[in-house]
Amino acid sequence: MKKNMGSADQGIRLLLAATLVVLYFSGVISGTFGMITLVIAAVFMVTTLVGYCPMYSLIGVKTCKVKEG
């Protein structure tokens, strides 16, 4: 897997994941919707740590800088 996420994209995903987790554990979001948001937060965390988003590959998006070589 080649990296296809830039640092700004990773930062935004990390911030969104943290926000969703905080909203769930503070009781603002609960029930089925809360569980869905936790799954989304987990996906955001994993894709941030790996630096690769499968959805980006499907639609042909790449937010990381291309190395000149």
JOBEL-V125017 format. One record per residue. N is the residue number from 1. RES is the residue in three letters. PHI is phi in degrees with one decimal (999 if undefined). PSI is psi in whole degrees, 0 to 359 (NA if undefined). D_FIRST is the distance of its C-alpha to the first C-alpha in whole Angstrom. Layout:
N_RES_PHI_PSI_D_FIRST / N_RES_PHI_PSI_D_FIRST
This chain:
1_MET_999_126_0 / 2_LYS_-90.0_145_4 / 3_LYS_-64.8_132_6 / 4_ASN_-130.4_15_9 / 5_MET_-121.0_131_11 / 6_GLY_-81.9_171_14 / 7_SER_-67.1_326_17 / 8_ALA_-65.3_317_19 / 9_ASP_-62.6_318_17 / 10_GLN_-64.5_319_16 / 11_GLY_-63.4_318_20 / 12_ILE_-64.2_316_21 / 13_ARG_-63.9_320_19 / 14_LEU_-64.4_317_20 / 15_LEU_-63.7_317_24 / 16_LEU_-63.8_317_24 / 17_ALA_-62.4_315_22 / 18_ALA_-63.1_319_25 / 19_THR_-63.6_316_28 / 20_LEU_-63.4_320_27 / 21_VAL_-65.4_316_27 / 22_VAL_-63.2_317_31 / 23_LEU_-61.8_322_32 / 24_TYR_-67.2_310_32 / 25_PHE_-76.2_346_33 / 26_SER_-89.8_355_36 / 27_GLY_90.1_3_37 / 28_VAL_-68.6_320_36 / 29_ILE_-114.5_132_34 / 30_SER_-146.9_178_35 / 31_GLY_70.1_209_35 / 32_THR_-62.4_319_33 / 33_PHE_-61.5_323_31 / 34_GLY_-64.1_319_31 / 35_MET_-66.6_321_29 / 36_ILE_-63.1_318_27 / 37_THR_-65.7_326_26 / 38_LEU_-66.6_322_25 / 39_VAL_-65.2_317_22 / 40_ILE_-62.5_318_21 / 41_ALA_-62.0_320_21 / 42_ALA_-64.5_319_19 / 43_VAL_-63.7_317_16 / 44_PHE_-60.4_318_17 / 45_MET_-64.2_314_17 / 46_VAL_-64.9_314_14 / 47_THR_-66.2_329_12 / 48_THR_-67.6_315_14 / 49_LEU_-66.4_324_13 / 50_VAL_-82.5_328_9 / 51_GLY_83.0_16_9 / 52_TYR_-134.2_131_7 / 53_CYS_-118.2_115_10 / 54_PRO_-59.9_326_9 / 55_MET_-63.8_323_13 / 56_TYR_-61.7_321_12 / 57_SER_-65.2_321_10 / 58_LEU_-65.8_322_13 / 59_ILE_-99.8_0_16 / 60_GLY_79.4_29_14 / 61_VAL_-99.6_141_14 / 62_LYS_-142.5_115_13 / 63_THR_-101.0_358_15 / 64_CYS_-86.8_158_14 / 65_LYS_-72.5_140_16 / 66_VAL_-88.8_130_15 / 67_LYS_-77.8_131_16 / 68_GLU_-77.9_130_19 / 69_GLY_-147.3_NA_19
